[in-house]
């Protein structure tokens, strides 16, 4: 089958790829991804924002300042080495941010004074102003409270999802959906740990959003699987795996279209948030959403339904049904071969009979002996 033919069949939903039959390949790819992400989470850990670990953040208009100079001034004024000094945004909206451990009020005042005296940051009116240097502090206890509530929110989310899918569809689909969501969460977390992206409350909001997106895509596929497998055990025409694979093929183009349509505005949001405006909250939100939309599509298409099929194939009634379908197909194949042989024998016999008749038939004689007598001939 050509690539064009495969894409055409995918577009029309006729089924062009064996998603379920290659589930061992998808499991292997997922296993490698999970291993890499778990190792990154364990050995590198997360770069938590001050909202989770506590600390002090200071910011001011960047102007033409260099981050190395800012770090030097801040360290001399406070006696504390900043954890992160970065410039976000572009053009006149560039903002310089300084993250450090929690500072006392006296340290914050010294840092503000030193930064203003050295760099003379300007306010919105274009006038140098000490108030152009801003600061915010979060206590460690508040950060731990936020972390605890984040974990509770994720736990409640997973429990509610399991109950809904188990009630709306069935238990096996609920297990598969949770497994796919778990893979999404680990891969997204591993990506953040591996690259070093900062985890902020906006990141958690974005994570819950993309998990819901992945779940929605999975439920759409499951709904088609349920429709295709209705009354399956009463028939011997197709197996559960074949009907489930057909469902994935019938919905895969929709999943791809939804992903592309979702990813484009998210990418645009990243450009606006990071390159033009320098808004950290929008950056954190759009980043996790872009990663999650791509991963969510993979899990809903290549993992969720194959996991359901694997769970079904472990059940006795579905194993017996698969064997019954195989026996029916073997019998039909054998009958088809016999019928084909019978047809060939009939054709050969007819041809031989025709040749024999043509050989032994007596030649046709002319029985006319001249003009025939008629009663009125002498008249």
C-alpha positions, -999 to +999 in steps of 0.1 A: +000+000+000+014+034-009+018+063+016-010+082-002-033+052+001-026+049+038-032+086+044-064+084+024-077+055+044-067+072+077-085+104+065-117+085+057-115+063+088-113+030+070-083+019+090-048+021+076-024+013+105-022-015+130-020+005+162-032-023+185-012-051+168+021-032+174+013-024+210+046-041+222+065-015+202+045+013+218+050-003+252+088-004+246+090+032+235+069+042+265+092+022+288+123+040+276+107+074+280+095+066+315+130+053+325+147+085+312+121+107+328+122+089+362+160+090+363+159+128+355+133+134+383+153+113+408+188+126+401+182+161+388+150+170+406+128+199+398+136+236+397+109+248+420+098+284+420+097+305+451+060+297+454+069+261+463+102+264+481+100+299+495+124+327+488+127+363+475+123+376+440+134+410+429+128+426+395+135+458+377+135+471+341+165+454+324+176+484+302+212+477+291+223+459+323+243+427+323+232+398+344+267+392+357+270+428+369+236+425+386+246+393+404+278+409+416+260+440+430+233+418+447+258+395+463+278+424+477+248+441+491+231+411+507+259+386+512+237+360+494+244+345+460+213+346+439+199+313+426+189+328+393+194+360+374+177+363+341+162+387+316+128+380+301+109+398+274+121+419+246+125+455+237+113+481+262+094+454+281+125+435+291+125+427+328+155+415+349+146+390+376+166+379+406+157+348+426+173+340+459+167+324+492+145+342+516+160+376+526+153+397+556+138+432+553+172+448+559+188+427+531+160+436+507+164+473+514+202+471+510+197+452+477+172+477+464+194+507+472+225+491+457+207+481+425+192+516+421+225+534+427+243+512+402+218+509+374+194+537+378+162+518+366+134+539+352+097+537+359+069+538+334+073+576+330+110+572+320+123+587+352+149+570+374+130+558+405+139+535+435+103+521+433+112+507+399+130+479+418+103+455+430+104+426+454+082+398+467+089+372+494+073+338+500+078+319+532+088+282+532+057+272+551+034+288+525+054+270+498+050+236+515+013+243+519+010+249+482+028+217+474+006+197+496-025+211+481-011+205+446-007+168+454-042+166+468-056+182+437-038+156+415-051+128+437-087+140+436-084+145+398-073+109+392-099+094+416-128+113+399-115+103+365-114+067+374-149+067+388-164+085+358-148+063+332-156+031+352-193+042+354-195+056+319-176+028+301-160-001+321-133-008+347-107-019+321-110+014+303-107+033+335-075+015+344-061+022+309-071+059+310-053+063+344-022+045+331-021+068+301-025+099+323+002+086+346+025+083+316+016+119+306+024+132+341+057+114+344+069+124+309+060+161+314+076+161+348+107+144+334+110+169+306+109+197+332+135+180+353+158+171+324+158+206+308+155+225+341+123+244+335+110+262+366+080+247+382+055+274+393+017+273+402+010+282+366+028+250+356+005+229+378-025+247+363-012+239+329-005+203+338-041+197+350-053+214+318-033+191+295-042+160+315-079+169+309-071+174+272-055+139+270-084+124+289-109+140+266-091+125+236-089+091+252-127+091+260-135+099+224-115+068+213-131+047+241-165+057+230-158+045+195-143+013+209-175+007+229-196+012+198-175-011+177-174-039+203-211-039+212-224-075+210-189-087+200-190-120+220-222-131+201-203-129+168-174-148+154-164-124+127-138-102+144-118-101+176-119-074+202-084-063+192-095-058+156-126-038+165-106-017+189-079-010+162-106+000+138-119+025+164-084+041+167-081+044+130-116+060+128-106+086+153-069+092+147-073+120+122-096+138+146-069+135+173-042+148+150-064+177+139-072+186+175-036+185+184-025+208+156-053+232+162-045+233+199-007+235+195-007+265+171-023+291+195-002+277+224+029+283+204+017+318+195+011+324+232+047+313+240+060+338+214+040+366+228+046+357+265+084+351+263+096+371+233+074+401+234+059+406+268+082+387+291+053+375+313+065+346+334+031+333+342+021+330+306+054+314+298+050+287+324+014+281+314+020+278+276+052+257+280+035+229+299+005+230+277+026+226+245+045+196+259+013+181+273-007+184+241+019+165+221+024+138+248-014+135+254-020+127+218+006+100+219-009+084+250-045+085+238-037+070+204-008+046+211-013+036+247-048+038+261-066+015+236-037-010+234-037-013+272-075-020+271-069-048+246-041-062+267-064-063+297-092-079+277-069-106+263-061-117+299-097-126+305-109-161+298-140-152+278-121-130+254-093-156+249-120-182+241-136-157+217-103-151+199-098-189+195-134-193+182-128-165+156-096-182+146-113-216+142-141-201+121-116-184+098-096-215+094-127-235+085-138-208+060-103-208+045-104-246+041-138-245+026-127-217+003-098-238-009-120-269-015-146-248-034-119-234-055-105-269-063-140-281-071-145-252-095-112-260-112-122-297-115-155-288-130-139-265-155-114-292-165-141-318-169-162-296-191-133-287-213-124-325-217-160-334-226-162-306-251-130-318-268-142-355-268-176-345-284-158-325-310-136-355-319-161-384-322-191-367-337-199-379-372-196-354-399-228-339-411-241-354-444-260-337-471-293-357-475-306-339-505-308-361-537-319-335-561-353-319-566-381-333-545-415-346-560-445-325-554-481-336-562-486-308-586-453-312-603-468-328-635-494-302-639 
